[in-house]
Amino acid sequence: MDSILEQIIGDFQERPLPALTRRDVALPALAGKIDTLIGMRRTGKSWRVYQAMSDLLAQGTPKESLLFVNLDDERLHPLAAADLQRIPETFFRLFPESKQRRCHFFFDEIQNVPGWERFVRRLLDTENAQVTLAGSSAKLLSREIATTLRGRSLATEIFPFSFAEALRHAGEDGSLGKTVGSARRALLANRLRGYLADGGFPEVQGVEAPLRVRILQEYVDVVVLRDVVERHGIGNLAPLRYLIRHLLGAPACAFSVNRFHNDLQSQGIACGKNSLHEYLAHLEDAYLVQTIGIDARSARQRQVNPRKVYPIDTGLAQAFRHGASMDRGRLLETLVFLDLRRRGMQIAYFRSAQGFEVDFLARPAAGGDAEPLAIQVAETIADAKTRQRELRALVALMTERKLSRGTLVTLDEEERIDTEGGLVEVVPAWRWLLRQE
């Protein structure tokens, strides 16, 4: 085993780090805390680890202070928890001078080794090292980490590429100057439409539609099998698969377990309501979908009103669409939701006393005195009735919650509208997604 570890560590030291597309998500890297990257499979967690190592090298950290081990390496199988300590022992034997300076240990797929948690906690306590973990299993999700590492870790969520990251991956500039000319506007609007259809999973960028759909469907199959079925011992697969097709094929829609249960019964599919609640929670844990509830002070109101469900990527929605085309307004709403999640916002939807609904009421997760964001999403407001409906809902929210402004995100339109409730800014999606705030 020691000779294999020496080879793995030596190989990492010899080869250059791979070229990568920079991600905008930051890692805390606080002393005494373990950085844990969490998110759905294939979103780029391992590549974000490479980026962290590249940044350290650029800052002058010697590569001999970096330890990277992928525990999915077949040369290490089978590896027991008792064998994990041999990794740092081998590293310090190869680079004894590193024992006297700050080191950075990166472990990929460490959840493959049962009992890894105690090793990581002890490593943090006994070595002068920053520890970063990444993996593709539900065992590395935030709920598991909080339990197993007992408050010693900080979780960082990794999502598919944002619009800015997708542009960067394609070699294009995603920054906005003080003014945006007509040619630049047309280019960004075109790229936004492509991103809306393709999604942001790194591996499928630039892949033709038929193959992209197959790849994304395979992603979902792996998540369902490894992170839901095997993880939770689910034997009744028919309702679970039906639920997944329903949720991914109807993005940004309200979901009622009771209604879905009745739908299953009408088709002769047996499944209890409690099981459906559990399935939905498992899918959220695996980051396949995310849900938001209604903004209400009453806990009962939040419980009785349906939750809205969003896939983790618009490409997944396209891969599981029910008809020949997908409602672009729903896809656009999903993009806005995912951007708010990337920015760490607390998100709910709003319904006024008159029944007018606003897609998002978002607050900074850290709290504070900042005014909540009132955001409505529509593909276009060119139609007078659509314009009136969307503005009416925003005005109701702004008036009821005493907000000074609201935002209406569309595909292309841009204007400022003074209403009786306050200022409403109509913003094209490409501009809103690329904002720096």
C-alpha positions as CSV (number, residue, x, y, z in Angstrom):
1,M,0.0,0.0,0.0
2,D,2.8,2.5,0.9
3,S,4.4,2.0,-2.5
4,I,1.0,2.7,-4.2
5,L,0.5,5.8,-2.2
6,E,4.0,7.0,-3.0
7,Q,3.2,6.5,-6.7
8,I,-0.1,8.4,-6.5
9,I,1.4,11.3,-4.5
10,G,4.4,11.4,-6.9
11,D,2.2,11.4,-10.0
12,F,0.3,14.4,-8.6
13,Q,3.5,16.3,-7.9
14,E,4.9,15.6,-11.4
15,R,2.0,16.4,-13.6
16,P,0.6,19.9,-14.2
17,L,-2.8,20.8,-13.0
18,P,-5.4,20.6,-15.8
19,A,-6.7,23.7,-17.6
20,L,-10.1,24.7,-16.3
21,T,-12.9,27.1,-16.5
22,R,-12.8,29.3,-13.4
23,R,-15.8,29.1,-11.2
24,D,-17.2,32.1,-9.3
25,V,-18.0,30.2,-6.1
26,A,-15.6,30.9,-3.3
27,L,-14.3,28.5,-0.6
28,P,-14.1,29.9,2.9
29,A,-10.7,28.2,3.8
30,L,-11.1,29.1,7.5
31,A,-8.6,27.8,10.0
32,G,-10.0,24.9,12.1
33,K,-12.8,24.2,9.6
34,I,-13.1,21.6,6.8
35,D,-14.2,22.8,3.4
36,T,-16.8,20.5,1.9
37,L,-18.1,20.8,-1.6
38,I,-21.6,19.6,-2.1
39,G,-24.0,19.4,-5.0
40,M,-25.4,17.1,-7.6
41,R,-23.1,14.8,-9.5
42,R,-21.2,16.1,-12.5
43,T,-21.5,19.8,-11.5
44,G,-17.8,20.3,-11.3
45,K,-16.9,19.8,-7.6
46,S,-13.6,18.0,-8.4
47,W,-12.6,20.8,-10.9
48,R,-13.3,23.4,-8.2
49,V,-10.8,21.5,-6.1
50,Y,-8.2,21.9,-9.0
51,Q,-9.0,25.6,-9.1
52,A,-8.3,25.9,-5.4
53,M,-5.0,24.2,-5.9
54,S,-4.1,26.5,-8.8
55,D,-4.9,29.5,-6.8
56,L,-2.6,28.3,-4.0
57,L,0.2,27.8,-6.5
58,A,-0.3,31.2,-8.0
59,Q,0.0,32.7,-4.4
60,G,3.4,31.1,-4.0
61,T,2.4,28.0,-2.0
62,P,5.0,25.3,-3.0
63,K,3.4,22.3,-4.6
64,E,5.1,20.1,-2.0
65,S,2.6,21.5,0.5
66,L,-0.3,20.2,-1.5
67,L,-1.7,16.7,-1.1
68,F,-4.4,15.5,-3.4
69,V,-5.8,12.0,-3.4
70,N,-8.7,10.6,-5.3
71,L,-10.1,7.8,-3.2
72,D,-11.9,6.4,-6.2
73,D,-8.5,5.4,-7.7
74,E,-8.8,1.6,-8.3
75,R,-5.2,1.1,-7.0
76,L,-6.4,2.0,-3.5
77,H,-9.3,-0.5,-3.4
78,P,-10.2,-1.9,-1.0
79,L,-9.1,0.8,1.5
80,A,-10.2,0.6,5.2
81,A,-10.5,3.6,7.5
82,A,-7.4,2.4,9.4
83,D,-5.4,2.7,6.2
84,L,-6.3,6.4,5.7
85,Q,-3.6,7.5,8.2
86,R,-1.0,6.1,5.9
87,I,-1.8,8.8,3.3
88,P,-0.4,11.8,5.4
89,E,2.3,9.6,6.8
90,T,3.5,8.7,3.3
91,F,3.2,12.4,2.2
92,F,5.3,13.7,5.1
93,R,7.9,10.9,4.6
94,L,8.3,12.1,1.0
95,F,8.3,15.8,1.9
96,P,9.5,16.0,5.5
97,E,10.0,19.8,5.2
98,S,6.2,20.2,4.8
99,K,5.7,19.1,8.3
100,Q,7.0,22.5,9.4
101,R,4.6,24.6,7.3
102,R,1.0,25.0,6.5
103,C,-0.3,22.3,4.2
104,H,-3.4,21.8,2.2
105,F,-5.0,18.4,1.9
106,F,-7.6,17.6,-0.7
107,F,-9.5,14.3,-0.7
108,D,-11.9,13.5,-3.6
109,E,-14.5,10.7,-3.2
110,I,-13.4,10.1,0.4
111,Q,-16.9,8.9,1.2
112,N,-16.0,5.6,-0.5
113,V,-14.1,4.6,2.7
114,P,-16.4,3.7,5.6
115,G,-15.4,5.5,8.8
116,W,-13.6,8.3,7.0
117,E,-15.1,10.9,9.3
118,R,-12.9,10.2,12.3
119,F,-9.8,10.3,10.2
120,V,-10.7,13.7,8.9
121,R,-11.5,15.1,12.3
122,R,-8.2,13.8,13.7
123,L,-6.3,15.1,10.8
124,L,-7.7,18.6,11.4
125,D,-6.8,18.4,15.1
126,T,-3.3,17.0,14.8
127,E,-1.8,18.6,11.6
128,N,-1.2,22.1,10.5
129,A,-3.4,21.6,7.4
130,Q,-6.4,23.0,5.6
131,V,-8.7,20.1,4.6
132,T,-11.0,20.1,1.6
133,L,-13.4,17.3,0.7
134,A,-15.3,16.7,-2.5
135,G,-17.4,13.8,-3.6
136,S,-20.4,12.7,-5.7
137,S,-22.4,10.9,-3.1
138,A,-25.3,11.9,-1.0
139,K,-23.2,11.0,2.0
140,L,-21.4,14.3,1.5
141,L,-24.5,16.4,1.5
142,S,-24.9,19.1,4.1
143,R,-27.2,17.2,6.4
144,E,-24.8,14.3,6.6
145,I,-21.7,16.5,7.0
146,A,-23.4,18.4,9.9
147,T,-23.9,15.2,11.7
148,T,-20.7,13.3,11.1
149,L,-18.2,16.2,11.4
150,R,-20.0,17.8,14.4
151,G,-19.8,21.4,13.3
152,R,-16.2,21.2,12.1
153,S,-17.1,21.8,8.4
154,L,-18.3,24.6,6.2
155,A,-20.3,23.4,3.2
156,T,-20.0,25.1,-0.2
157,E,-22.7,24.4,-2.8
158,I,-21.6,23.7,-6.4
159,F,-24.2,24.2,-9.1
160,P,-23.9,23.8,-12.9
161,F,-22.3,26.7,-14.7
162,S,-24.0,30.1,-14.2
163,F,-24.6,32.1,-17.3
164,A,-21.4,34.1,-16.7
165,E,-19.4,30.8,-16.2
166,A,-20.9,29.3,-19.3
167,L,-19.8,32.3,-21.3
168,R,-16.3,32.1,-19.8
169,H,-16.2,28.4,-20.7
170,A,-17.0,29.3,-24.3
171,G,-14.2,31.9,-24.3
172,E,-16.5,34.8,-24.2
173,D,-16.6,37.9,-22.0
174,G,-19.4,37.9,-19.5
175,S,-18.7,41.3,-18.0
176,L,-21.0,44.4,-18.5
177,G,-19.6,47.8,-19.0
178,K,-21.3,51.1,-18.3
179,T,-23.1,50.8,-21.6
180,V,-23.9,47.8,-23.8
181,G,-24.1,48.5,-27.6
182,S,-26.6,46.9,-29.9
183,A,-24.2,44.3,-31.3
184,R,-23.2,43.2,-27.7
185,R,-26.9,43.1,-26.7
186,A,-27.8,40.9,-29.6
187,L,-24.9,38.5,-28.9
188,L,-25.8,38.2,-25.1
189,A,-29.5,37.7,-25.9
190,N,-28.5,34.9,-28.4
191,R,-26.2,33.3,-25.9
192,L,-28.9,33.5,-23.2
193,R,-31.3,31.6,-25.4
194,G,-28.7,28.9,-25.9
195,Y,-27.9,28.6,-22.2
196,L,-31.7,28.5,-21.5
197,A,-32.0,25.4,-23.7
198,D,-28.7,23.7,-23.0
199,G,-28.2,24.3,-19.3
200,G,-25.0,24.6,-17.4
201,F,-23.6,21.1,-16.8
202,P,-19.9,21.5,-17.8
203,E,-19.6,18.2,-19.7
204,V,-22.5,19.0,-22.1
205,Q,-21.4,22.5,-23.1
206,G,-21.3,22.6,-26.9
207,V,-22.7,19.1,-27.3
208,E,-25.3,18.6,-29.9
209,A,-28.9,18.3,-28.6
210,P,-29.6,14.5,-29.1
211,L,-26.3,13.5,-27.4
212,R,-26.7,16.2,-24.7
213,V,-30.2,14.8,-23.8
214,R,-28.8,11.3,-23.5
215,I,-26.0,12.4,-21.2
216,L,-28.3,14.4,-19.0
217,Q,-30.7,11.5,-18.7
218,E,-27.9,9.3,-17.7
219,Y,-26.9,11.8,-15.0
220,V,-30.4,11.5,-13.6
221,D,-30.3,7.7,-13.8
222,V,-27.1,7.6,-11.7
223,V,-28.4,10.0,-9.1
224,V,-31.6,8.1,-8.8
225,L,-29.8,4.7,-8.4
226,R,-26.8,5.7,-6.3
227,D,-28.0,8.7,-4.2
228,V,-31.7,7.8,-3.8
229,V,-32.5,4.1,-4.3
230,E,-29.3,2.5,-2.9
231,R,-28.8,5.2,-0.3
232,H,-32.3,4.9,1.1
233,G,-33.2,1.3,0.3
234,I,-36.1,2.1,-2.0
235,G,-37.8,-0.9,-3.6
236,N,-40.9,0.7,-5.1
237,L,-39.3,2.3,-8.2
238,A,-42.3,3.0,-10.3
239,P,-43.7,6.0,-8.3
240,L,-40.2,7.4,-7.8
241,R,-39.5,7.4,-11.5
242,Y,-42.9,8.8,-12.3
243,L,-42.3,11.6,-9.7
244,I,-38.9,12.5,-11.2
245,R,-40.3,12.7,-14.8
246,H,-43.2,14.8,-13.5
247,L,-41.0,17.3,-11.6
248,L,-38.2,17.7,-14.2
249,G,-40.8,17.9,-17.0
250,A,-42.8,20.7,-15.3
251,P,-40.2,23.2,-14.0
252,A,-41.3,26.2,-11.8
253,C,-44.7,24.6,-11.1
254,A,-46.5,24.2,-7.8
255,F,-46.5,20.6,-6.5
256,S,-49.0,19.0,-4.3
257,V,-48.3,15.5,-2.8
258,N,-52.1,15.0,-2.4
259,R,-52.8,15.7,-6.1
260,F,-49.9,13.7,-7.3
261,H,-51.0,10.8,-5.0
262,N,-54.4,10.9,-6.6
263,D,-52.8,10.9,-10.1
264,L,-50.8,7.8,-9.2
265,Q,-53.9,6.0,-7.9
266,S,-55.8,6.8,-11.1
267,Q,-53.0,5.0,-13.0
268,G,-53.0,2.1,-10.7
269,I,-49.6,2.9,-9.2
270,A,-49.5,2.1,-5.5
271,C,-47.6,4.5,-3.2
272,G,-48.4,6.1,0.1
273,K,-48.4,9.9,0.7
274,N,-45.6,9.6,3.3
275,S,-43.4,7.8,0.9
276,L,-44.0,10.6,-1.7
277,H,-42.9,13.2,0.9
278,E,-39.8,11.1,1.6
279,Y,-39.0,10.7,-2.1
280,L,-39.2,14.5,-2.6
281,A,-36.9,15.1,0.3
282,H,-34.4,12.5,-1.1
283,L,-34.4,14.2,-4.5
284,E,-33.7,17.6,-2.8
285,D,-30.9,16.0,-0.7
286,A,-29.3,14.8,-4.0
287,Y,-29.7,18.3,-5.5
288,L,-31.8,17.0,-8.4
289,V,-34.6,19.4,-7.6
290,Q,-35.0,22.3,-5.1
291,T,-38.3,23.6,-3.7
292,I,-39.5,26.8,-2.1
293,G,-42.6,27.6,0.0
294,I,-45.0,30.5,0.2
295,D,-43.9,33.6,2.1
296,A,-46.2,33.6,5.1
297,R,-45.8,34.4,8.8
298,S,-48.1,31.5,9.8
299,A,-46.5,28.1,9.9
300,R,-49.9,26.6,9.0
301,Q,-50.1,28.7,5.9
302,R,-46.7,27.5,4.8
303,Q,-47.7,23.9,5.3
304,V,-51.1,23.9,3.6
305,N,-49.9,25.8,0.5
306,P,-48.1,23.8,-2.2
307,R,-44.4,24.2,-2.7
308,K,-42.9,25.2,-6.1
309,V,-40.3,22.8,-7.5
310,Y,-37.3,23.7,-9.7
311,P,-34.8,21.4,-11.4
312,I,-31.2,22.1,-10.6
313,D,-30.6,22.9,-14.3
314,T,-32.7,23.9,-17.3
315,G,-31.0,21.3,-19.4
316,L,-32.5,18.6,-17.2
317,A,-35.9,20.1,-17.8
318,Q,-35.4,20.0,-21.5
319,A,-34.1,16.4,-21.4
320,F,-37.4,15.3,-19.6
321,R,-39.9,17.6,-21.3
322,H,-43.3,16.1,-21.9
323,G,-44.0,17.6,-25.3
324,A,-42.2,18.8,-28.4
325,S,-41.2,22.1,-26.7
326,M,-40.8,23.6,-23.2
327,D,-42.5,26.7,-21.9
328,R,-39.6,29.3,-22.1
329,G,-41.2,31.4,-19.4
330,R,-40.9,28.4,-16.9
331,L,-37.3,27.9,-18.0
332,L,-36.5,31.5,-17.5
333,E,-38.1,31.4,-14.0
334,T,-35.9,28.4,-13.2
335,L,-32.7,30.4,-14.3
336,V,-33.7,33.2,-12.0
337,F,-34.3,30.8,-9.1
338,L,-30.9,29.1,-9.6
339,D,-29.2,32.5,-9.7
340,L,-30.7,33.5,-6.4
341,R,-29.7,30.1,-4.9
342,R,-26.1,30.6,-6.1
343,R,-26.1,34.0,-4.4
344,G,-27.2,32.4,-1.1
345,M,-30.6,34.0,-0.9
346,Q,-33.5,32.8,1.2
347,I,-36.3,32.4,-1.4
348,A,-40.1,32.1,-1.2
349,Y,-43.0,32.9,-3.5
350,F,-45.7,35.4,-2.6
351,R,-49.5,35.4,-2.9
352,S,-51.4,38.6,-2.1
353,A,-54.7,38.8,-0.3
354,Q,-56.4,39.1,-3.7
355,G,-54.6,36.0,-5.0
356,F,-52.0,37.8,-7.2
357,E,-48.8,35.8,-7.2
358,V,-45.2,37.0,-7.5
359,D,-42.5,34.4,-8.3
360,F,-39.9,35.3,-5.8
361,L,-39.5,37.3,-2.6
362,A,-35.8,36.9,-1.8
363,R,-33.8,37.9,1.3
364,P,-30.1,37.7,2.1
365,A,-29.4,34.5,4.1
366,A,-27.4,36.6,6.6
367,G,-30.4,38.7,7.4
368,G,-29.7,42.4,8.1
369,D,-31.7,45.5,7.1
370,A,-31.5,45.1,3.3
371,E,-34.8,45.3,1.6
372,P,-36.1,42.0,0.2
373,L,-36.1,41.5,-3.5
374,A,-39.4,41.3,-5.3
375,I,-38.9,39.5,-8.6
376,Q,-41.4,38.6,-11.2
377,V,-40.4,36.6,-14.3
378,A,-42.1,36.6,-17.7
379,E,-40.9,35.6,-21.2
380,T,-42.4,38.9,-22.6
381,I,-44.8,41.6,-21.5
382,A,-45.5,42.7,-25.1
383,D,-49.1,41.6,-24.7
384,A,-51.1,44.2,-22.8
385,K,-53.0,41.7,-20.6
386,T,-49.7,40.0,-19.6
387,R,-48.1,43.3,-18.8
388,Q,-51.1,44.3,-16.6
389,R,-51.1,40.9,-14.8
390,E,-47.4,40.9,-14.0
391,L,-47.3,44.5,-12.9
392,R,-50.5,44.1,-10.8
393,A,-48.9,41.3,-8.8
394,L,-45.7,43.2,-8.2
395,V,-47.5,46.3,-7.1
396,A,-49.6,44.2,-4.7
397,L,-46.5,42.7,-3.1
398,M,-44.7,46.1,-2.9
399,T,-47.7,47.7,-1.3
400,E,-48.4,44.9,1.2
401,R,-44.7,44.5,2.2
402,K,-43.9,48.2,1.9
403,L,-41.1,47.7,-0.6
404,S,-39.8,50.6,-2.7
405,R,-39.0,48.7,-5.9
406,G,-39.6,45.5,-7.8
407,T,-37.9,43.7,-10.7
408,L,-39.6,42.1,-13.7
409,V,-37.1,39.8,-15.6
410,T,-38.0,39.1,-19.2
411,L,-36.1,37.7,-22.2
412,D,-35.5,41.0,-24.0
413,E,-37.5,44.0,-22.8
414,E,-36.0,46.8,-20.7
415,E,-37.7,49.8,-19.2
416,R,-38.4,51.6,-15.9
417,I,-42.0,51.9,-14.8
418,D,-43.4,54.1,-12.1
419,T,-46.3,52.5,-10.4
420,E,-48.5,53.4,-7.4
421,G,-46.5,50.8,-5.4
422,G,-43.1,52.1,-6.4
423,L,-40.5,51.7,-9.2
424,V,-40.6,48.5,-11.3
425,E,-37.5,47.8,-13.3
426,V,-38.0,45.6,-16.4
427,V,-34.6,43.9,-17.1
428,P,-33.6,41.5,-19.8
429,A,-32.5,38.2,-18.4
430,W,-28.9,38.4,-19.7
431,R,-28.4,41.7,-18.0
432,W,-29.9,40.5,-14.7
433,L,-27.9,37.3,-14.6
434,L,-24.6,39.2,-15.3
435,R,-25.2,41.9,-12.7
436,Q,-22.4,42.5,-10.2
437,E,-24.1,43.0,-6.8
